[in-house]
Every structure is written in C-alpha cells, then in structure tokens.
Amino acid sequence: MQSERRMARFDLYERTVHWLAALSYLYAALTGLALWSHKLYWLAWVFGGGVTVRGLHPWGGTIFAVVLAVMFRKWAGQMKLDTDDREWLRKAHKYAVHEEEGVPESGRFNAGQKMLFWSQALATVLLFATGLVLWWPEVMPRTLRLAAVLIHPLAAIGSIGGIIIHIYMGTAAVPGALRSMVQGWVTPSWAASHHRKWYRESSER
C-alpha cells in the first residue's frame, strides 16, 4: 500500500514555519549583503532600489527573528545534545563522506542539525540585537554603535555560511531530505539509513 512506503517526518505546521523562516532569511541576507558591500549593491536593485532596501531590510530581519522564535519554541526540546550526539560530532567526518560505520545512530535530528539549530539561534540573537542598534543609531551610545558595526556583519557571515552548508546537506548531499520538508514524508529505507534511532522508535509506536 502507498502508506506503507511512507513515514511522516514533518507536519504542515513545521513545514510552514520552516519555509517562512527560509524566505524571510533569504530576503534579509540578500538585502543585507547589498548594504554591506558596494560590489554587491546590484542586489538592491533586484529588491526595489537602495532606498527601499534600506527601509525594509530591518523589517525582513525582524520577521525572520520572530519566525525563528516560533521554530525555537517548537524544536528546542528535540535539539538537546546527548552522549550519542557528542560521539557523532567526533565522527562527523565519516558521515560527510558516507562512511558511517561506527557513527552513532541519529534520532529525529542528527548532531549536525542540532548544532546548526543552536548556532543559528545564537547568530539571530546577535543579528537582532546589533540590528536594533544600527536601526536607531542616533539614540545609541557610541560604544554600542561601534560594536554593532563589527558584530553584525561577522554574525551574518557565520550564519550565511551555516545556511549554505544546510542547503547543500538538504539537497545534494542527502537526497530525499528536501522532500521531507516539502511533502512531509520519507521512505522507511531513507529513515533507516539516515536517522535509524528515529526510525526504530517510530516503528515501535
């Protein structure tokens, strides 16, 4: 039967929040890059011109921060690192080259996904806090302004780097992962291969 070849992985709520986060992040990241470097300023014209981008970039970042807070509330409890996760991280190089012998079994999220979750949460806090300083510089102390000018782009670069890895892992590196976030399901063989602990726990329910 069709249902026997599918395992539910992400429900509609989770998928909706994820894609809202993705779209708002993409807007904030691209408009931010346009404002950061004159070599990338051409991106501003894609989004309506310099004045429009300067006005809407902070709102794009704010929307992303709010959506990520919703995602954090939904998933934070599932992102705690356990003993297997720490061992997984020590052997992550094997996972990266598909040599998974000796790599601990993963639950619903593997340790790499959990680390991305926490690093993006931290980056978002830094980006939002420093973004507020840069949004209203005239009412902020000089020390905060100088710190924000340094921290905001550094946090953005780290965040964008993590998202690039996330996109690569969710598409080219692990075929089938993208479908789980688009359609919400995976095959049992995919689950057993990439998230065996979650597969076993789900099968026992």
Secondary structure as the mmCIF struct_conf table of DSSP 4:
data_model
#
loop_
_struct_conf.conf_type_id
_struct_conf.id
_struct_conf.beg_label_comp_id
_struct_conf.beg_label_asym_id
_struct_conf.beg_label_seq_id
_struct_conf.end_label_comp_id
_struct_conf.end_label_asym_id
_struct_conf.end_label_seq_id
HELX_RH_3T_P HELX_RH_3T_P1 GLN A 2 ARG A 5
STRN STRN1 MET A 7 ALA A 8
BEND BEND1 PHE A 10 PHE A 10
HELX_RH_AL_P HELX_RH_AL_P1 LEU A 12 TRP A 36
HELX_RH_3T_P HELX_RH_3T_P2 HIS A 38 LEU A 40
TURN_TY1_P TURN_TY1_P1 TYR A 41 TYR A 41
HELX_RH_AL_P HELX_RH_AL_P2 TRP A 42 VAL A 46
TURN_TY1_P TURN_TY1_P2 PHE A 47 GLY A 48
HELX_RH_AL_P HELX_RH_AL_P3 GLY A 50 TRP A 75
HELX_RH_3T_P HELX_RH_3T_P3 ALA A 76 GLN A 78
HELX_RH_AL_P HELX_RH_AL_P4 THR A 83 ARG A 90
TURN_TY1_P TURN_TY1_P3 LYS A 91 LYS A 91
HELX_RH_AL_P HELX_RH_AL_P5 ALA A 92 ALA A 96
TURN_TY1_P TURN_TY1_P4 VAL A 97 HIS A 98
TURN_TY1_P TURN_TY1_P5 GLU A 101 GLY A 102
HELX_LH_PP_P HELX_LH_PP_P1 VAL A 103 SER A 106
BEND BEND2 ARG A 108 PHE A 109
HELX_RH_AL_P HELX_RH_AL_P6 ALA A 111 TRP A 135
BEND BEND3 TRP A 136 TRP A 136
HELX_RH_3T_P HELX_RH_3T_P4 PRO A 137 VAL A 139
BEND BEND4 MET A 140 MET A 140
HELX_RH_AL_P HELX_RH_AL_P7 ARG A 142 TYR A 168
HELX_RH_PI_P HELX_RH_PI_P1 MET A 169 ALA A 173
BEND BEND5 VAL A 174 VAL A 174
TURN_TY1_P TURN_TY1_P6 PRO A 175 GLY A 176
HELX_RH_AL_P HELX_RH_AL_P8 ALA A 177 VAL A 182
TURN_TY1_P TURN_TY1_P7 GLN A 183 GLN A 183
BEND BEND6 GLY A 184 GLY A 184
STRN STRN2 TRP A 185 VAL A 186
HELX_RH_AL_P HELX_RH_AL_P9 PRO A 188 HIS A 194
HELX_RH_AL_P HELX_RH_AL_P10 ARG A 196 GLU A 204
#
